[in-house]
Amino acid sequence: GESVGLHLPTLSVQEGDNSIINCAYSNSASDYFIWYKQESGKGPQFIIDIRSNMDKRQGQRVTVLLNKTVKHLSLQIAATQPGDSAVYFCAETPDTGRRALTFGSGTRLQVQP
Amino acid sequence: NAGVTQTPKFQVLKTGQSMTLQCAQDMNHNSMYWYRQDPGMGLRLIYYSASEGTTDKGEVPNGYNVSRLNKREFSLRLESAAPSQTSVYFCASSEIVGTYYSNQPQHFGDGTRLSIL
């Protein structure tokens, strides 16, 4: 069936380094993608989104890249800080009129001081 | 701003008991959603309400019912709780923009942690 998945369950980086979290999706009809950050005991927090008519979108210290050819999504975090430690989820909405999200299983980012 | 508020934050039930999880949003969003999150997994959609007066099943609706009480409130009911329903439940809301179902970010509450013995 259709799925959204992540390549790595855990990513450990040094404080100050750049982080890249990857996500693969299988539904070629997906037209909207979101990255969420989830801290322990909290709900998912919106980070950045991108639509299928774009390849790249930048926010504050974060960049999302979308490669529709290989159905790949990535989240880049610049100058990673201890406060960035969390689980990151990618999510997609298929272009079916139903606007609920399909989530991947998440990547845990650990920032080492 | 409160955003999405869920009550209660924690609950322990016995098998067979019933319970309603409450969710309210103050962002004037049209769409609301209920998800469950099991350990080490992403969120799975239980039910959603695209707009006031409508509800639809998601990926895992069995054992649950929902009520869109008004534009602000969307409740989730477990009629006869089972241990398999032990999970963290998240409510979310989002806006509809424009004529088409243009996708907008969903905003989440902090969850209800439910244990069923």
Contacts between the chains, C-beta under 8 A, distances in Angstrom:
chain1	res1	chain2	res2	distance
A	4	B	42	7.6
A	31	B	103	7.3
A	32	B	103	3.8
A	34	B	105	5.9
A	34	B	106	7.6
A	36	B	108	7.9
A	41	B	110	7.3
A	42	B	110	5.4
A	42	B	111	7.7
A	43	B	4	7.5
A	43	B	90	5.4
A	43	B	92	7.8
A	43	B	108	3.5
A	43	B	109	5.3
A	43	B	110	4.7
A	43	B	111	5.4
A	44	B	43	7.1
A	44	B	90	7.3
A	44	B	108	4.8
A	45	B	108	7.4
A	46	B	105	4.5
A	46	B	106	7.5
A	46	B	107	6.5
A	49	B	103	7.9
A	49	B	105	5.7
A	51	B	103	7.6
A	89	B	42	5.6
A	89	B	43	7.5
A	91	B	42	7.7
A	91	B	43	8.0
A	93	B	103	5.0
A	97	B	101	5.7
A	98	B	48	7.9
A	98	B	56	7.5
A	99	B	31	6.5
A	99	B	50	7.0
A	99	B	94	7.1
A	99	B	101	5.4
A	99	B	103	5.7
A	100	B	33	6.0
A	100	B	45	4.8
A	100	B	48	5.0
A	100	B	58	5.9
A	101	B	33	8.0
A	101	B	43	7.6
A	101	B	45	7.3
A	101	B	106	6.2
A	102	B	45	7.8
A	103	B	35	7.9
A	103	B	42	3.3
A	103	B	43	4.6
A	103	B	44	7.4
A	104	B	42	5.3
A	105	B	40	6.9
A	105	B	41	5.5
A	105	B	42	4.8
A	106	B	40	7.8
A	106	B	41	7.7
A	106	B	42	5.8
